[in-house]
Every structure is written in C-alpha cells, then in structure tokens.
Amino acid sequence: MLRNRMKNRKKFFISIQTKLLFVFLLIALTILGTNLYIYININKMIANIDNVYESNAMLNELQSRLTLIHRYMENFLDTKDTEAIEGYLRNEQEYSNQLENLNENILNDAKMIAEKNIYNMSLSYLEITDKAIEAKRGRNVAKYREYYDDADELYDYLNSYLYSLNNQQFKNNSDNYGMLFSTLKFSETSNLIILCMVSALNGILIVFLTRGITNPLKELVKAANEVASGRLDLELQESETHDEVGIVTNAFIQMVKSLENYIEQIKRSMELESAMKEKQLMMETHLRDAQLNYLQAQINPHFLFNTLNAGAQLAMMEGADRTYQYVQNVADFFRYNVKKNHDVVTLREEIELVDNYIYIINVRFSGEINFKKKIDEELINVQMPSMILQPLVENCINHGIRDVAWENLIELSVYEERGNVCVSVRDNGAGMSKDKIERILNRKQEETDLKDAMNGVGLDNVIVRLRLFFDREDVIEITSAGQNMGTEVALYIPLEV
C-alpha cells in the first residue's frame, strides 16, 4: 500500500529546488515590478517638474533673440558693418525657428491668444527690419529711417508682450511646480509603503516555505535518532508533501518496517545456520580424513629420485648407455616437476624440460614423434611461470597426433612479435573446433578435460597461471584451420615483465 501511495505521489512530485526557484522568481519579479513602477512614476514626475519652466525659458530666449536682432539692425543702419549684418541674419533665423513653438491659431485661452499676437507681431517686425536693411543697402535714407521708426515701435510692443506673458507664465508655473513637488513627496511616501508591504509579504512567503521544508526534516531527524538508539517500534506518519523530504520520510518509514522484518529473518536464519554448521563440521572432518588418505597413498618424490638415480648408475655400470640416458632424462624430468612447480623460471629452462619430455616419449613410442625447434636464442631468457610448455606439448600428443595415420610432427618456435616474445607450439594432428577453442579460452571445458595431462597440470591451469602472472587476458591464443588441420597454441610473453 505504501509503495502504491509513493507511486501516486511521484505523479505530483515537485522538488524542493523547483519550489525554491519558483519562490525566488516570484519574489524577484515582485520586487522588480514594484521598483519599476516606482521608477517610472518618479521619473514621470521629475520630467514634469523639469518641464514646468520650459515655457519661461522659451520666452526668455525669444526676448534675448529679439533684442539681438534689434541691436544688430541699429548697428548696421548706423555703420553698415559686415559683422552687424551677419549677426542680424543669424539671430533672425534663430528667432524665426523659435517662433514655430508659438501658437498660430485663434483660441479662447488668454495665453494662447497672447502667443498668437506675439507670433503675428514678430512676423511683421521681421518684415519691417528686412525692409529697413534693404533700404540702407540701397542708400534710401528716408525709407530706412521710416522703417526703423516702425520697427522700433513694434519692438517695444513685442518686448512688452513677451515680458507680460513671461510673468504670467512664471506665476502659473510656480503654482504647478509646488503642486508637482507635493505630489512627488506623496508618491515617494506611498512607494516606500508599497515596497515595505511587498518585502513583508515576501518574508512571510519565505518563512512558510522554509517551515514546510525544515519541520518534516526535524521530525525525520528525531525519528532517525530513536531508530539509531535501537527503537524500531515507532509510530510514524506518512508525509503528505510532494517533494524530496516527503519521499525520504516515506522511504525511511518503509526502511524501518523492512528492518524489523529483516531482523526477524536474521534470527530465523541464525537458527538454521547453527544447525547447518554442525553438519558442515562433520563433512569437513570426513573430507580431511579423505585428503589424509590420499596424501598417504602418494609416492615420496625423493624416494623416486633416489630409485631412478640408482637405476641410472646400475645401467652405466653395465654399459647400457641408452638405458642410462633414458633413466637420467626421466629423473631430470621429475626433479624439475617437483622443484620448479611453484617457481618463476626462464623460457630456456622450460624448453630444456620439453626436450627431456620429448626424449622420454620417443623412447615410449619408438621415435614416432618428429620434434622441430626454431628458436631465437636472444629471447629465451625471459621469465615465466614453471610447467607451461610441457603441458602444451603433452596436450599436442594426447589430443592432436596420437591417433593420426600420418607423420607425427610438433614444432616449437620462439620469435619476437609486437614487443612480445611469441612461443608457438604447433602440431599437425586432429585439429580443434572453434567452439572448443572458445570454451578453453573462456574456461568452460568439461570436467574431464581439466585434468587430462599426465602430470596433473591441465590446459585450464596453464591459462589461469599465465593470466595471473602477466596480469593480462591476451597472453594465449589458440588457432586451428579445422578437422585434421592441426592446432597452434601461441603464448605472448612481454619482453619486459
């Protein structure tokens, strides 16, 4: 039932990381939105405050330009100076551009009407000043004086209008400035209150979230301490939270229940194990007795050596040279088997043992085995485990060439290949199937195949010892072209062991 509930909760699983990320983003977006709202409002009000006296600045600029135009016109009419006419033209252009900001239409608003009057009078003034300048250039004294008087009179009117409108605008703008400044202060206060409220709400949200995470953890730690003290009979309630804490809590509850069942199973197992140990001790006792009997039945190797040596001396005394040589080879063979069975030897010593073995076998089979060697003498001092080559040669005789109708041939080759000393033992016998080669290399032979060598050292034993000694799997390779095509076993001994 608990597992089914946990599976259902996985469908609605929301990790703590997701919760924290969601809350963080919510808080960040809320604060960002609040600050953005405050920033926009304050900047809008500051912009309004900055624009309050913009109209006064414009009117002051108009008045300054008008004064410069009138002054440069007077200078030109008096002196006809080039600098005066340049100043007049430049300021006239600036003044004309600034007039575009004034109202040109008829409206009911007094300010707009005043701007329209200034605009119209300015156009008339500029037209008269231009005529005065042209009359001066044409040396028409009467005309430029007449135009000058009209322009001077219109200049006074314009100055008066500009001054009056500027004062009126300044008064209105001052009132607006005070109102906007008060609004800005109120906005700052209200924005600060909003920011504090948002921060407080965010703090409450964080407290509730962390409490939802830490409280179950506290309960879990308390339960874990009680379990650690040895109490397993706890009444734990399943967590209803759909996050990692809930999963861990429910898994802990399941673990405690499983632990109770496991302890009960261990108690029952210990009782069964105690009974089985008694039986096992009895079986081991019988096994030791069997092993002792087996050891007692074995021939003492030293007695065997002494016997063979005595036979060799007797053959020598009687002049039986071939018998002496045969017995001497047999003695050397068994002496090597006993003395070197667990030693590290050189490849040279292994080849000498094979020579002894071939000699003995050829005496048995009347020289039927043709044994050929092709050896690089510079490579035979490498070290290797003992009793490796002789079992391979024996395997060639027993399973390769023993029952074939053609010439029995075994070739032993030693050469260098890819940084290794390659030792090849090849026969021209019955061959070997790929399946059997695979079983041998993977150590899956039949039980009867594991100990079929006469000296008790099977091919499986050779493979295991080679792999352990050189700490690599590719130390041996078996190849055969098929039935009656012979078999080759190649050993790869690193040049530097």
Secondary structure, DSSP 8 states (H G I E B T S, - for coil): -HHHHHHHHHHT---HHHHHHHHHHHHHHHHHHHHHHHHHHHHHHHHHHHTTTHHHHHHHHHHHHHHHHHHHHHHHHHH--HHHHHHHHHHHHHHHHHHTTS--S--SSHHHHHHHHHHHHHHHHHHHHHHHHHHHHTT-HHHHHHHHHHHHHHHHHHHHHHHHHHHHHHHHHHHHHHHHHHHHHHHHHHHHHHHHHHHHHHHHHHHHHHHHHHHHHHHHHHHHHHHHTT------------SHHHHHHHHHHHHHHHHHHHHHHHHHHHHHHHHHHHHHHHHHHHHHHHHHHHHHHS--HHHHHHHHHHHHHHHHHTT-HHHHHHHHHHHHHHHHHHHSTTSEEEHHHHHHHHHHHHHHHHHHTTT-EEEEEEE-GGGTT-EEESSSHHHHHHHHIIIIITT-SS-EEEEEEEEEETTEEEEEEEE-SS---HHHHHHHHTT---HHHHT-STTS--HHHHHHHHHHHHT-STTEEEE--STTS-EEEEEEEES--
